[in-house]
Structures are given as C-alpha cells and as structure tokens.
C-alpha cells in the first residue's frame, strides 16, 4: 500500500466481519487496533492518532456518527469509513453527508477494499501534510 506504516482503528460491534476486516487490513500492511466502545475509541484517537477509522454502525456505547464527530475534533486528521451490515441507501447517504469518508459492506472484496484504502490513505496524508505546513509557517 505505502512505504510508511499506516494505522487503522476498528470500532467493532464484535462481529465476524470485523475480524475478517482486521485480517485483510493487516495483509495490506496496515497496523490495526480494535476497540468496542466510544470511550475506548476516544482514548485511542487521542493517544495514537490513527489515519483510518473503520466503524460499525452501532456498537456498545455508541454509533458511527459519534466516531465521525470525534474524528472531526481530533488534532490529527483521520478518515472514517462506516461499515454496515446490509444495503441501506438512507444510512449510506446520511453517513457521507455527515462527514464519513466512505461506507462499505461485507464481504470485503479485494479490489474494492484496496481502492477505498488507497484513496482514503492518500486523502488523509494530504490533509496531514497541509496541517503540518500551516503549523510550520
């Protein structure tokens, strides 16, 4: 995917699809951390500043929109990808309009997953470079 190490946080609902997703991300060379609550997600964002956040629509103690809010307020840009369980056009539109970078469904096909990860990574790295330039001068 890239020469630099990439970090992704998975905000999981405990389903098998997130285990599959974690395995596939690690096969792409992306280091993953899994959390299962809003509190754990907030702590992880503050400590580790993941570039990518893949979140279930609902999980113990929270929803995808809270994760998008946290990412928006984070000191380091991060792209949030919402992972649904079934086709839901209304949820897809709400997530994108609210600020999620993308919306995905299992099964995670290699071509589609690779494309989403490549585009999301390039976007967040541009945002972080721009932030660094603004901070430096």
Secondary structure, 3 states (H helix, E strand, C coil): CCCCCEEEEEECCCCHHHHHHHHHHHHCCEEEEEECCHHHHHHHHHHHCCCEEEEECEECCEEHHHHHHHHHHCCCCCEEEEEECCCCHHHHHHHHHHCCCEEEECCCCHHHHHHHHHHHHHHHHHHHHHHHHHHHC
